[in-house]
Amino acid sequence: MTHLTEHNLMKFNNLQSTIYNLQSTIYNLQSTTHHSPLTTPHSPLPTPYHPLSYLCLMIDCIVVGSGLAGISFCEELRKNGKTFMVFDNDSQVSTNIAGGLYNPVILKRFTPVWKAEEQLDTALPFYAALESLLGEKFDHKIPVYRRFTSVEEQNNWFVAGDKPGLSPFIETSVHHFELPGVEAPFGYGRVLQTGRVDTEALQKAYVSYLQDTGCFRQESFQYDRLQVMNDRVIYDGIEASRVIFCEGFGMKKNPFFDYLPLNGTKGELLIIEAPELELDFVLKSSVFLIPLGERRYKVGATYKWKDKTNIPTEESRMELLTKLQSFFKGPYEVIDHVAGIRPTVADRRPLVGQHPEFSRLYCLNGLGSRGVMIAPFAAKQLYQSMYGQQEIVPEMDVERYRSKYQSTVSG
């Protein structure tokens, strides 16, 4: 495989674009004059002869998707000297509307996030490196305070703080302080090692970086134009060793990985302005209050399993406002309302690994509502598995759904 530096990718970008357009034109002509055998979604795609295949840009990987999963995997490739091209059509917005918190404690039940220490050990250096690469600040260290509603919750907090998996993340004391408009007679508990990543700014800056280095195409990936071979793949003028699909909920339309149980959970957030409230921490009660500066806050989030649109709803707006008003009595104004589909899985573990039949195809998906924490960890696991360094953690390896794929194919 030919390895191109970022500098050379920039130099070759115009030539590659010309090849890409010629390849596409010839492919379209072939499609109208030559009828390839029809395929099912789970059968190998036909591999018609491409006259310009010898002019293909040769790279290591094609990455589909530029959300947190795609960014995380691209960084693994870049750090290890691999070349790649990213395709994205902006159809998935969960990264843009995410709360952006990394928090190692599930605050509803006072239990640890799965592999919290390993995730943080990977994520924190990852975001620091991105800040250095892109010259912007994305990771804002900020504490999280859980508002207690009873003496029982206080006691449960103390018990949780003594558990091995939680002790590094829970401060075993009750904090009392006054906040305008907030009633908290039972005080607050503080979570340690928390912060907020500005995911919208991160994605915008990273896509701009990819564009500047000639590694980004803002277009939909056409699955039926992908030629999958034993030793490589070819896609419209690009020859690569592998394709990694990081499409979020968009994977539901992917004919290679649509057998996986990606559910998708709609989440909605409000942006409010509260003129009398000035927080320098995240407040968690029935909803999160996440400070954005200038007394503006994210309020969220909702969890809806049936609606799969990115359209904000009045029902969720009222749900969020009702929960907010249950503990915050101060004045505020709603200034925005956003929605997106989280790529969730029933067993609450990511979908990471190699296709059970097509060894050149991989997926990195199912990051759920904690993508900021788990994306760098999952991407590193996938990269190391692809290049023979270690196996993927079994709990998130797509191998656990091999039987589901086999039943889909046989059915």
LINQUIKA-V804756 format. One record per pair of residues at least 4 apart in sequence whose C-alpha atoms are under 6 Angstrom apart, sorted by sequence separation. I is the first residue (numbers start at 1). J is the second residue. If there is no record, write none. Layout:
I_J ; I_J
//
This chain:
4_8 ; 9_13 ; 12_16 ; 16_20 ; 19_23 ; 30_34 ; 39_43 ; 66_70 ; 68_72 ; 75_79 ; 78_82 ; 94_98 ; 106_110 ; 119_123 ; 120_124 ; 130_134 ; 131_135 ; 163_167 ; 211_215 ; 229_233 ; 234_238 ; 247_251 ; 254_258 ; 284_288 ; 292_296 ; 318_322 ; 324_328 ; 325_329 ; 355_359 ; 367_371 ; 371_375 ; 375_379 ; 385_389 ; 407_411 ; 65_70 ; 66_71 ; 77_82 ; 106_111 ; 131_136 ; 148_153 ; 161_166 ; 162_167 ; 210_215 ; 211_216 ; 228_233 ; 234_239 ; 283_288 ; 292_297 ; 384_389 ; 385_390 ; 392_397 ; 105_111 ; 106_112 ; 131_137 ; 161_167 ; 210_216 ; 227_233 ; 233_239 ; 252_258 ; 283_289 ; 291_297 ; 355_361 ; 384_390 ; 385_391 ; 105_112 ; 227_234 ; 233_240 ; 282_289 ; 290_297 ; 355_362 ; 385_392 ; 105_113 ; 232_240 ; 282_290 ; 289_297 ; 290_298 ; 354_362 ; 104_113 ; 161_170 ; 226_235 ; 232_241 ; 289_298 ; 353_362 ; 289_299 ; 353_363 ; 161_172 ; 176_187 ; 288_299 ; 352_363 ; 381_392 ; 104_116 ; 175_187 ; 288_300 ; 352_364 ; 174_187 ; 175_188 ; 287_300 ; 351_364 ; 158_172 ; 174_188 ; 351_365 ; 174_189 ; 350_365 ; 351_366 ; 350_366 ; 278_295 ; 350_367 ; 171_190 ; 170_191 ; 274_295 ; 345_366 ; 60_82 ; 62_84 ; 64_86 ; 65_87 ; 169_191 ; 170_192 ; 273_295 ; 344_366 ; 60_83 ; 61_84 ; 62_85 ; 63_86 ; 64_87 ; 65_88 ; 169_192 ; 273_296 ; 343_366 ; 59_83 ; 60_84 ; 272_296 ; 344_368 ; 59_84 ; 272_297 ; 343_368 ; 271_297 ; 312_338 ; 342_368 ; 271_298 ; 312_339 ; 67_95 ; 270_298 ; 311_339 ; 270_299 ; 310_339 ; 269_299 ; 310_340 ; 269_300 ; 269_301 ; 268_301 ; 267_301 ; 268_302 ; 267_302 ; 267_303 ; 266_303 ; 286_323 ; 148_186 ; 266_304 ; 148_187 ; 265_304 ; 148_188 ; 265_305 ; 147_188 ; 146_188 ; 145_188 ; 146_189 ; 145_189 ; 352_396 ; 353_397 ; 145_190 ; 351_396 ; 352_397 ; 353_398 ; 144_190 ; 350_396 ; 352_398 ; 144_191 ; 349_396 ; 351_398 ; 143_194 ; 142_195 ; 112_166 ; 141_195 ; 140_195 ; 140_196 ; 139_196 ; 274_331 ; 139_197 ; 274_332 ; 138_197 ; 273_332 ; 138_198 ; 273_333 ; 272_333 ; 272_334 ; 271_334 ; 272_335 ; 271_335 ; 271_336 ; 270_336 ; 270_337 ; 269_337 ; 269_338 ; 268_338 ; 268_339 ; 267_339 ; 267_340 ; 266_340 ; 266_341 ; 265_341 ; 264_341 ; 265_342 ; 264_342 ; 264_343 ; 264_344 ; 263_344 ; 262_344 ; 263_345 ; 262_345 ; 103_194 ; 102_194 ; 102_195 ; 101_195 ; 249_343 ; 101_196 ; 248_343 ; 100_196 ; 100_197 ; 180_277 ; 100_199 ; 96_200 ; 248_365 ; 242_360 ; 243_361 ; 244_362 ; 245_363 ; 246_364 ; 242_361 ; 244_363 ; 246_365 ; 86_215 ; 89_218 ; 85_215 ; 86_216 ; 87_217 ; 88_218 ; 89_219 ; 85_216 ; 87_218 ; 88_219 ; 89_220 ; 88_220 ; 144_281 ; 143_281 ; 144_282 ; 145_283 ; 146_284 ; 147_285 ; 142_281 ; 182_327 ; 182_328 ; 259_405 ; 181_328 ; 181_329 ; 181_330 ; 70_246 ; 69_246 ; 61_240 ; 47_227 ; 60_240 ; 61_241 ; 63_243 ; 56_237 ; 57_238 ; 58_239 ; 59_240 ; 60_241 ; 61_242 ; 62_243 ; 63_244 ; 64_245 ; 65_246 ; 56_238 ; 57_239 ; 58_240 ; 61_243 ; 64_246 ; 65_247 ; 56_239 ; 13_214 ; 10_213 ; 10_214 ; 9_214 ; 6_213 ; 24_236 ; 23_236 ; 23_237 ; 41_255 ; 20_236 ; 20_237 ; 94_340 ; 93_340 ; 94_341 ; 94_342 ; 123_373 ; 123_376 ; 119_373 ; 119_374 ; 122_377 ; 119_377 ; 102_373 ; 72_376 ; 69_375 ; 73_379 ; 72_379
//
